[in-house]
Amino acid sequence: MKTRLKRFSWRGVTTQLFALVVLPLSVLLLFIAFGGLSLHRQAMRMMVGERDERAVRAAASAISEQLNHREKAIHALALLAGETLSTTGLQAVLTTSDYLLPDFDLGLAFFERGGGLLASQGETIFWESLNPTVPPLQEALARDVPPTFLATNHPQTGEPIILSFAVSTKGGLIAVGAFDPASLARQALAGVFVAEAGSVIYLVDASGDLLFQLGSPSVDETSETHPGIQEALAGNSGTNYVPVSDGEHVVSYSPIVPIGWALVIEEPWDVISSPLLRTTEYAPLVLIPAFLLTLVALWFGVRQIVQPLQALESQAAELGRGNYEAIEEAVGGIAEIQHLQNELIHLAHQVKAAQAGLRGYIGAITTGQEEERRRLARELHDDTLQALIALNQRIHLARLAHSEPALTASLLEIQELTARTIENLRRLTRALRPIYLEDLGLVAALEVLTREIQQASGMPVSFHRAGEPRRLPPQTELALYRMAQEALNNVVRHAQASQTTLDIRFASESVSLSIWDNGLGFTPPENIAELAPQGHFGLLGLHERAELIGAMLDIQTSPGSGTRVEISLEDK
């Protein structure tokens, strides 16, 4: 009783929903999630950049105001000094101007044009050591119009300091105020910028020398190469995003116009954002469980449906090649696939039984065909061939009995025709019944076969033997001979080869037969079942004879590369 495979309508719908809805929807949700996360991070990045740019502009403006204020204060001090030229009077002016010390935290002083110190307020040792040890100060004091501000180094600590100059309108005195640029920068930044972890602030003078730095830079860079500094020194302000080893930093810069300095703020933008904003970055990631569920469903489909079907497809291909045991290996999977495999196993058993019956039938037909060939060869040899030989002898006697030239020529022509017919008939009987095979064995029969093929077709055929020859069972020798005969005939009819080789090799427990040529070749079918529909009946006969004696047949060919037929037989 034939069992039919049950079908459920939901199977196709489920597959289509999974392939057309679930999987694309999961991909879309992931795209939205990570796309939203990317847009969110981009917006935060721009927000931090705008915030830092406003801060650096405000700080630069505050520093400019402080510098303007200190410039005016030092000019006012120079005007007061012009009212008195005595050292005592100058010292009194400095004493009464101590309200300026918060701005000039390193002190105030009066110098002569030649550089001599007249009076000072603050650390005396600082002013005494500053004059002879700082060449820029000496050069500034010697000028007719000294610079408003001069950046130099502290004589004791080596830290950067700023000197502010103003010339008295009377007496040619020069008022000088000294202050720490770090305190100036901290005071300007205090109200507009809060340094976070990883933030770095640079204050650079017009020569590119670093006046103030807050924080540790992420990379070892000089003030000339750091992003933003050259742009600010050129009078530009703006924001750059610089990739570094730990992520991306936002670099905001602005010039300090009155003095030509540059202020740069650098910090990692993703650290600056608020914890709430950083938390909202991961809100779209709640879609990941849905994606994971989709992956689990996909894994289940691949593991329980796709892979078993692929294994079943491979086994079905082996079944088509005649390997009936391959289909019996369990492939697993869902119940429907297992039911399908069981049906295929049942079908394989039926095909195997039918194939066994067909092989027996073909064996019987082949045996009957060989018997008929023997009977026909025997009749041709015993009757027809003997009659032709007798006829040839009679013609020879007739030629001897008559001397007329015309009659003798006609008899000679008939005798030659009879001789050719006898030779063709002998070749035919040898093809029908290889007597050399029965008497001398397979090797001798194959050697004679190659000579006859070469004589009949004119194509060179080489014969090679390896190993110690031995007799095989009659049916095996006959099958190998017929296979070699069919292969050589195929070469003559189809290959258009210029050279053919037949090689037989005897090993201790095996015999192999090879026939190869340098002809046209062809595209072999993938399945034996395709031989008959494509008209390859000779190849089909080779396969059938190989199966009858349990031999392995391998045909190697491709268009333009010739053909090689390998026949291997275990002989234990």
C-alpha positions as CSV (number, residue, x, y, z in Angstrom):
1,M,0.0,0.0,0.0
2,K,1.4,3.3,-1.1
3,T,1.7,6.0,1.6
4,R,1.3,9.6,0.5
5,L,3.1,12.4,2.3
6,K,0.7,14.7,4.3
7,R,0.8,18.4,3.5
8,F,-0.1,21.2,5.7
9,S,-1.1,24.5,4.2
10,W,0.6,26.5,6.9
11,R,4.0,25.3,6.1
12,G,4.4,27.4,3.0
13,V,2.8,30.4,4.6
14,T,5.1,30.2,7.6
15,T,8.1,30.1,5.3
16,Q,6.9,33.0,3.3
17,L,6.1,35.0,6.5
18,F,9.5,34.3,7.9
19,A,11.4,35.1,4.7
20,L,9.2,38.1,3.6
21,V,8.1,39.7,6.9
22,V,9.9,38.5,10.0
23,L,13.5,38.8,8.6
24,P,13.0,42.1,6.7
25,L,11.2,43.6,9.7
26,S,14.0,42.6,12.0
27,V,16.6,44.1,9.7
28,L,14.5,47.3,9.5
29,L,14.2,47.5,13.3
30,L,17.9,47.1,13.7
31,F,18.5,49.7,11.0
32,I,16.2,52.1,12.8
33,A,17.7,51.3,16.2
34,F,21.3,51.8,15.2
35,G,20.5,54.6,12.8
36,G,18.7,56.4,15.6
37,L,21.7,55.8,17.8
38,S,24.0,57.2,15.2
39,L,21.8,60.3,14.7
40,H,21.6,60.8,18.4
41,R,25.3,60.6,18.8
42,Q,25.8,63.0,15.9
43,A,23.4,65.5,17.5
44,M,25.2,65.2,20.9
45,R,28.5,65.7,19.1
46,M,27.4,68.9,17.4
47,M,25.8,70.1,20.7
48,V,29.1,69.7,22.5
49,G,31.0,71.4,19.7
50,E,28.7,74.4,19.7
51,R,28.9,74.6,23.5
52,D,32.7,74.6,23.4
53,E,32.9,77.1,20.6
54,R,30.7,79.5,22.6
55,A,32.8,78.9,25.6
56,V,36.1,79.5,23.8
57,R,34.7,82.7,22.2
58,A,33.5,84.0,25.6
59,A,36.8,83.1,27.3
60,A,38.8,84.8,24.5
61,S,36.6,87.9,24.9
62,A,37.1,87.9,28.7
63,I,40.9,87.6,28.3
64,S,40.8,90.4,25.8
65,E,38.9,92.6,28.2
66,Q,41.4,91.7,31.0
67,L,44.3,92.6,28.8
68,N,42.7,95.9,27.8
69,H,42.0,96.7,31.5
70,R,45.6,95.9,32.4
71,E,46.9,97.9,29.5
72,K,45.0,101.0,30.7
73,A,46.0,100.4,34.3
74,I,49.7,100.3,33.4
75,H,49.3,103.5,31.3
76,A,47.7,105.3,34.2
77,L,50.6,104.2,36.4
78,A,53.0,105.6,33.9
79,L,51.1,109.0,34.0
80,L,51.4,109.1,37.8
81,A,55.1,108.3,37.6
82,G,55.6,111.4,35.3
83,E,54.6,113.7,38.1
84,T,57.7,112.7,40.1
85,L,61.2,111.6,39.1
86,S,62.7,110.7,42.5
87,T,63.1,107.1,43.6
88,T,61.2,107.9,46.8
89,G,58.4,109.4,44.9
90,L,58.2,106.5,42.4
91,Q,58.1,104.0,45.3
92,A,55.3,106.0,46.9
93,V,53.4,105.8,43.6
94,L,53.7,102.1,43.6
95,T,52.6,101.9,47.2
96,T,49.5,103.9,46.6
97,S,48.8,101.7,43.5
98,D,48.7,98.4,45.3
99,Y,45.1,98.0,44.2
100,L,46.5,96.9,40.9
101,L,48.4,94.0,42.4
102,P,45.4,91.5,41.9
103,D,45.8,92.1,38.2
104,F,49.6,92.3,38.2
105,D,50.2,89.4,40.7
106,L,53.9,89.3,40.1
107,G,54.3,93.0,40.9
108,L,54.9,96.5,39.4
109,A,58.1,98.4,38.7
110,F,59.7,101.5,37.1
111,F,62.7,101.2,34.8
112,E,65.0,103.7,33.1
113,R,65.4,103.7,29.3
114,G,68.8,102.0,29.8
115,G,67.2,99.2,31.8
116,G,68.0,100.3,35.3
117,L,65.5,99.4,38.0
118,L,64.2,102.5,39.8
119,A,61.4,101.2,42.0
120,S,59.4,98.0,42.4
121,Q,56.3,96.6,44.1
122,G,56.2,92.9,44.9
123,E,59.1,90.5,45.3
124,T,62.3,92.6,45.0
125,I,64.4,89.6,44.1
126,F,62.1,88.9,41.1
127,W,62.7,92.4,39.7
128,E,66.4,92.5,40.5
129,S,67.0,89.1,38.8
130,L,64.6,89.8,35.9
131,N,66.6,92.8,34.5
132,P,70.0,91.3,33.8
133,T,68.8,87.8,32.9
134,V,66.1,88.4,30.4
135,P,67.4,89.8,27.1
136,P,63.8,90.4,25.7
137,L,63.2,92.7,28.6
138,Q,66.4,94.7,27.9
139,E,65.5,95.0,24.2
140,A,62.0,96.1,25.1
141,L,63.3,98.8,27.5
142,A,65.8,100.1,24.9
143,R,63.1,100.7,22.3
144,D,61.6,104.1,21.8
145,V,58.1,102.5,21.9
146,P,58.3,99.3,23.9
147,P,55.7,96.6,23.2
148,T,52.4,96.7,25.1
149,F,52.8,93.1,26.2
150,L,55.9,90.8,26.2
151,A,55.9,87.1,27.0
152,T,58.9,85.8,28.7
153,N,59.9,83.3,31.5
154,H,60.1,83.7,35.3
155,P,63.8,84.0,36.2
156,Q,63.5,81.6,39.2
157,T,60.8,79.1,38.1
158,G,61.1,79.2,34.4
159,E,57.3,79.5,34.1
160,P,55.8,81.8,31.4
161,I,55.0,85.3,32.5
162,I,53.6,88.4,30.8
163,L,55.2,91.9,31.1
164,S,53.0,94.9,30.3
165,F,54.8,98.2,29.3
166,A,53.8,101.9,29.3
167,V,56.1,105.0,28.7
168,S,55.7,108.0,30.9
169,T,55.1,111.2,29.0
170,K,57.6,113.0,31.3
171,G,61.0,111.8,32.2
172,G,61.1,108.9,29.8
173,L,60.3,106.4,32.6
174,I,58.9,103.0,31.7
175,A,56.2,101.4,33.9
176,V,56.2,97.6,33.9
177,G,53.6,95.2,35.3
178,A,54.1,91.5,35.5
179,F,51.4,88.9,35.8
180,D,51.0,85.1,35.4
181,P,49.1,84.2,32.2
182,A,47.8,81.1,34.0
183,S,45.9,83.2,36.6
184,L,44.5,85.3,33.8
185,A,43.3,82.3,31.8
186,R,41.7,80.7,34.9
187,Q,40.0,83.9,35.8
188,A,38.6,84.3,32.3
189,L,37.5,80.6,32.0
190,A,35.9,80.4,35.5
191,G,32.6,81.9,34.5
192,V,32.2,80.4,31.0
193,F,33.7,76.9,31.0
194,V,33.8,73.9,33.4
195,A,36.7,71.5,32.6
196,E,35.7,67.9,32.6
197,A,37.8,64.7,32.7
198,G,39.9,64.6,29.6
199,S,39.6,68.3,28.8
200,V,42.7,70.3,27.8
201,I,43.0,74.1,27.5
202,Y,45.9,75.8,25.6
203,L,46.8,79.5,25.7
204,V,49.5,80.3,23.1
205,D,51.1,83.6,22.3
206,A,51.7,85.1,18.9
207,S,55.0,83.3,18.5
208,G,53.4,79.9,19.1
209,D,54.9,79.6,22.6
210,L,52.7,77.9,25.2
211,L,51.7,80.3,27.9
212,F,49.2,78.2,29.8
213,Q,47.9,74.6,29.7
214,L,45.3,72.9,31.7
215,G,45.0,69.2,31.6
216,S,47.1,66.5,29.9
217,P,47.0,66.2,26.1
218,S,46.0,62.8,24.6
219,V,48.9,62.9,22.2
220,D,52.4,64.4,22.3
221,E,52.0,67.5,20.1
222,T,53.7,70.8,20.0
223,S,51.8,74.1,19.9
224,E,52.6,74.5,16.2
225,T,51.1,71.2,15.2
226,H,48.1,71.0,17.5
227,P,44.8,71.3,15.7
228,G,43.2,74.7,16.0
229,I,46.2,76.7,17.1
230,Q,47.4,77.8,13.7
231,E,43.9,78.7,12.7
232,A,43.4,80.8,15.8
233,L,46.7,82.6,15.4
234,A,45.6,83.4,11.8
235,G,42.5,85.2,13.3
236,N,40.0,82.5,12.7
237,S,37.6,80.8,15.2
238,G,35.6,77.6,14.9
239,T,35.4,73.9,15.8
240,N,37.1,70.8,14.5
241,Y,36.5,67.1,15.3
242,V,39.8,65.2,15.6
243,P,40.0,61.4,15.8
244,V,42.3,60.1,18.5
245,S,43.1,56.7,20.0
246,D,40.4,56.8,22.6
247,G,37.6,58.1,20.3
248,E,37.0,61.6,18.9
249,H,37.8,65.0,20.4
250,V,36.1,68.3,19.8
251,V,38.6,71.1,19.4
252,S,37.3,74.7,19.6
253,Y,39.5,77.7,19.0
254,S,39.4,81.5,19.0
255,P,41.9,84.3,18.6
256,I,42.6,86.9,21.3
257,V,42.6,89.9,19.0
258,P,44.2,92.7,21.0
259,I,47.4,90.7,21.5
260,G,47.3,88.1,18.7
261,W,47.1,85.1,21.1
262,A,45.2,81.8,20.6
263,L,42.9,80.0,23.0
264,V,42.1,76.3,22.3
265,I,39.8,74.0,24.2
266,E,40.0,70.3,23.5
267,E,37.9,67.5,25.1
268,P,36.2,64.2,24.3
269,W,32.7,65.1,23.4
270,D,31.1,61.8,24.4
271,V,32.3,62.3,28.0
272,I,30.9,65.8,28.3
273,S,27.3,64.8,27.5
274,S,25.0,64.3,30.5
275,P,24.4,60.9,32.0
276,L,20.8,61.1,31.0
277,L,21.7,61.8,27.3
278,R,24.3,58.9,27.4
279,T,21.6,56.6,28.8
280,T,19.2,57.6,26.0
281,E,21.8,56.5,23.5
282,Y,21.1,52.9,24.4
283,A,17.3,53.1,24.4
284,P,17.0,51.7,20.8
285,L,19.0,48.7,21.9
286,V,15.9,47.3,23.4
287,L,15.2,46.0,19.9
288,I,18.2,43.7,20.1
289,P,16.2,40.9,21.9
290,A,13.7,41.0,19.0
291,F,16.7,40.5,16.7
292,L,18.1,37.8,18.8
293,L,14.7,36.0,18.7
294,T,14.8,36.3,14.9
295,L,18.3,34.8,14.9
296,V,17.1,31.9,17.0
297,A,14.2,31.4,14.7
298,L,16.6,31.6,11.7
299,W,19.0,29.1,13.4
300,F,16.1,26.7,14.1
301,G,15.0,27.0,10.4
302,V,18.5,26.4,9.2
303,R,19.2,23.6,11.6
304,Q,15.9,21.8,11.4
305,I,14.8,22.5,7.9
306,V,17.5,23.8,5.5
307,Q,20.4,21.6,6.6
308,P,18.3,18.4,6.6
309,L,16.9,19.3,3.2
310,Q,20.4,19.9,1.9
311,A,21.6,16.6,3.3
312,L,18.5,14.9,1.8
313,E,19.2,16.5,-1.6
314,S,22.8,15.2,-1.5
315,Q,21.6,11.7,-0.6
316,A,19.0,11.8,-3.4
317,A,21.8,12.7,-5.8
318,E,23.8,9.7,-4.6
319,L,20.6,7.6,-5.0
320,G,20.4,8.8,-8.6
321,R,24.0,7.6,-9.1
322,G,23.1,4.1,-7.9
323,N,24.2,4.4,-4.2
324,Y,21.1,3.0,-2.6
325,E,22.6,2.9,0.9
326,A,23.3,6.7,1.1
327,I,19.6,7.5,1.5
328,E,19.3,5.4,4.7
329,E,21.5,7.7,6.8
330,A,19.2,9.8,9.0
331,V,19.2,13.5,8.3
332,G,17.1,14.6,11.3
333,G,15.0,17.8,11.0
334,I,11.3,18.3,11.5
335,A,8.8,15.4,11.2
336,E,7.8,16.2,7.6
337,I,11.4,15.9,6.4
338,Q,11.8,12.6,8.3
339,H,8.6,11.3,6.6
340,L,9.9,12.4,3.2
341,Q,13.2,10.5,3.9
342,N,11.2,7.4,4.9
343,E,9.3,7.6,1.6
344,L,12.6,7.9,-0.3
345,I,14.1,5.0,1.5
346,H,11.0,2.9,0.6
347,L,11.4,4.1,-3.0
348,A,15.1,3.3,-3.0
349,H,14.4,-0.3,-1.9
350,Q,11.9,-0.7,-4.7
351,V,14.3,0.8,-7.3
352,K,17.1,-1.4,-5.9
353,A,15.0,-4.5,-6.3
354,A,13.9,-3.5,-9.8
355,Q,17.5,-2.7,-10.7
356,A,18.6,-6.1,-9.4
357,G,15.9,-7.7,-11.6
358,L,16.9,-5.6,-14.5
359,R,20.6,-6.4,-14.1
360,G,19.7,-10.1,-14.1
361,Y,17.7,-9.6,-17.2
362,I,20.5,-7.7,-18.9
363,G,22.9,-10.4,-17.8
364,A,20.7,-13.0,-19.4
365,I,20.4,-10.9,-22.5
366,T,24.1,-10.4,-22.7
367,T,24.7,-14.1,-22.2
368,G,22.2,-14.9,-24.9
369,Q,23.8,-12.3,-27.2
370,E,27.2,-13.9,-26.7
371,E,25.8,-17.3,-27.4
372,E,24.1,-16.1,-30.5
373,R,27.3,-14.5,-31.6
374,R,29.2,-17.8,-31.1
375,R,26.5,-19.7,-33.0
376,L,26.6,-17.2,-35.9
377,A,30.4,-17.1,-35.9
378,R,30.5,-20.9,-35.9
379,E,28.0,-21.2,-38.8
380,L,29.8,-18.5,-40.8
381,H,33.1,-20.3,-40.2
382,D,31.9,-23.9,-40.8
383,D,29.6,-23.2,-43.7
384,T,30.0,-19.9,-45.5
385,L,33.7,-19.5,-45.0
386,Q,34.4,-23.1,-46.0
387,A,32.2,-22.7,-49.1
388,L,34.1,-19.5,-50.1
389,I,37.4,-21.3,-49.6
390,A,36.3,-24.1,-51.8
391,L,35.0,-21.6,-54.4
392,N,38.4,-19.9,-54.4
393,Q,40.1,-23.2,-55.0
394,R,37.8,-24.0,-58.0
395,I,38.5,-20.6,-59.5
396,H,42.2,-21.2,-59.1
397,L,41.9,-24.6,-60.9
398,A,39.8,-22.9,-63.6
399,R,42.6,-20.4,-64.2
400,L,45.1,-23.2,-64.6
401,A,42.8,-25.1,-67.1
402,H,42.3,-22.2,-69.4
403,S,44.8,-20.0,-71.2
404,E,42.7,-17.4,-72.8
405,P,43.8,-14.0,-71.6
406,A,40.3,-12.5,-71.3
407,L,38.9,-15.4,-69.3
408,T,42.0,-15.6,-67.2
409,A,41.7,-11.9,-66.2
410,S,38.1,-12.4,-65.3
411,L,38.8,-15.4,-63.2
412,L,41.7,-13.6,-61.5
413,E,39.3,-10.7,-60.6
414,I,36.8,-13.1,-59.2
415,Q,39.5,-14.9,-57.2
416,E,40.7,-11.6,-55.7
417,L,37.2,-10.6,-54.8
418,T,36.6,-14.0,-53.2
419,A,39.9,-13.7,-51.2
420,R,38.8,-10.2,-49.8
421,T,35.4,-11.6,-48.9
422,I,37.1,-14.5,-47.1
423,E,39.4,-12.1,-45.2
424,N,36.4,-9.8,-44.2
425,L,34.4,-12.8,-43.2
426,R,37.2,-14.1,-41.0
427,R,37.5,-10.6,-39.3
428,L,33.8,-10.6,-38.8
429,T,33.9,-14.1,-37.2
430,R,36.7,-13.0,-34.9
431,A,34.7,-10.0,-33.9
432,L,31.7,-12.2,-33.2
433,R,33.7,-14.8,-31.4
434,P,37.2,-13.8,-30.2
435,I,38.9,-17.1,-30.5
436,Y,42.2,-15.7,-29.2
437,L,40.4,-14.8,-26.0
438,E,39.3,-18.4,-25.5
439,D,42.7,-19.9,-26.5
440,L,45.4,-17.5,-25.5
441,G,43.7,-15.2,-22.9
442,L,42.8,-11.6,-22.4
443,V,46.2,-10.0,-23.0
444,A,46.7,-11.7,-26.4
445,A,43.2,-11.0,-27.5
446,L,43.5,-7.3,-26.6
447,E,46.8,-7.1,-28.5
448,V,45.2,-8.6,-31.6
449,L,42.3,-6.3,-31.2
450,T,44.5,-3.2,-31.2
451,R,46.3,-4.4,-34.4
452,E,43.0,-5.1,-36.2
453,I,41.5,-1.7,-35.2
454,Q,44.7,0.0,-36.4
455,Q,44.6,-1.9,-39.7
456,A,40.9,-1.2,-40.3
457,S,40.9,2.5,-39.4
458,G,44.4,3.6,-40.1
459,M,44.6,5.3,-36.6
460,P,47.7,4.5,-34.5
461,V,46.8,2.3,-31.5
462,S,49.4,1.6,-28.9
463,F,49.2,-1.4,-26.6
464,H,50.9,-1.6,-23.2
465,R,51.0,-4.3,-20.5
466,A,52.2,-4.0,-16.9
467,G,52.5,-6.7,-14.3
468,E,52.4,-10.5,-14.6
469,P,49.5,-11.6,-16.8
470,R,47.1,-14.3,-15.5
471,R,43.8,-15.8,-16.7
472,L,40.6,-14.5,-15.3
473,P,37.1,-16.1,-15.2
474,P,35.8,-16.5,-18.8
475,Q,32.8,-14.1,-18.2
476,T,35.2,-11.5,-16.7
477,E,37.7,-11.7,-19.6
478,L,34.9,-11.5,-22.1
479,A,33.3,-8.5,-20.4
480,L,36.7,-6.6,-20.3
481,Y,37.4,-7.5,-24.0
482,R,33.9,-6.3,-25.1
483,M,34.4,-3.0,-23.1
484,A,37.8,-2.4,-24.7
485,Q,36.3,-3.2,-28.1
486,E,33.4,-0.8,-27.5
487,A,35.7,2.0,-26.3
488,L,38.1,1.7,-29.3
489,N,35.1,1.6,-31.7
490,N,33.8,4.8,-30.1
491,V,37.2,6.4,-30.6
492,V,37.2,5.4,-34.3
493,R,33.6,6.6,-34.9
494,H,33.5,9.8,-32.8
495,A,36.8,11.0,-31.4
496,Q,38.7,12.1,-34.5
497,A,41.9,11.2,-32.6
498,S,45.4,10.9,-34.0
499,Q,46.6,8.6,-31.2
500,T,45.0,6.0,-29.0
501,T,46.5,3.9,-26.2
502,L,45.2,0.7,-24.5
503,D,46.9,-0.2,-21.3
504,I,46.3,-3.3,-19.1
505,R,47.8,-3.6,-15.6
506,F,47.9,-6.6,-13.4
507,A,48.4,-6.1,-9.6
508,S,48.4,-8.7,-6.9
509,E,44.7,-8.4,-6.2
510,S,43.4,-6.2,-9.0
511,V,43.3,-5.7,-12.7
512,S,42.8,-2.3,-14.4
513,L,42.2,-1.5,-18.1
514,S,42.7,2.0,-19.5
515,I,41.8,3.4,-23.0
516,W,42.6,7.0,-23.7
517,D,42.9,9.2,-26.8
518,N,43.7,12.8,-27.8
519,G,40.5,13.4,-29.7
520,L,37.6,15.8,-29.4
521,G,36.3,14.7,-26.1
522,F,32.7,15.5,-24.9
523,T,30.7,16.7,-21.9
524,P,29.7,13.7,-19.9
525,P,26.3,13.6,-18.3
526,E,26.1,14.0,-14.5
527,N,23.8,11.0,-14.1
528,I,23.9,7.5,-15.7
529,A,20.2,7.8,-16.4
530,E,20.9,10.6,-18.8
531,L,23.0,8.4,-21.1
532,A,20.1,6.8,-23.0
533,P,18.1,10.0,-23.7
534,Q,21.3,11.7,-25.0
535,G,22.0,8.8,-27.3
536,H,25.2,7.5,-25.5
537,F,24.2,3.8,-25.8
538,G,27.9,2.8,-26.0
539,L,28.7,4.4,-22.7
540,L,25.5,2.9,-21.2
541,G,26.7,-0.6,-22.4
542,L,30.1,0.0,-20.7
543,H,28.3,0.8,-17.4
544,E,26.1,-2.2,-17.7
545,R,29.0,-4.6,-18.4
546,A,31.0,-3.1,-15.6
547,E,28.1,-3.6,-13.1
548,L,27.7,-7.3,-14.3
549,I,31.3,-8.1,-13.3
550,G,31.5,-5.8,-10.3
551,A,34.1,-3.4,-11.8
552,M,34.5,0.3,-11.3
553,L,34.1,2.5,-14.4
554,D,35.5,6.0,-14.6
555,I,35.2,8.2,-17.7
556,Q,37.3,11.4,-17.7
557,T,36.7,13.7,-20.5
558,S,35.9,17.3,-21.5
559,P,35.5,19.1,-24.8
560,G,38.9,19.4,-26.6
561,S,40.9,17.4,-24.1
562,G,40.4,13.8,-25.2
563,T,38.8,10.9,-23.3
564,R,40.1,8.5,-20.8
565,V,38.2,5.3,-19.8
566,E,39.4,3.6,-16.6
567,I,38.1,0.1,-15.7
568,S,39.2,-1.3,-12.3
569,L,38.4,-4.8,-11.0
570,E,39.2,-6.5,-7.7
571,D,40.6,-10.0,-8.3
572,K,41.0,-11.7,-5.0
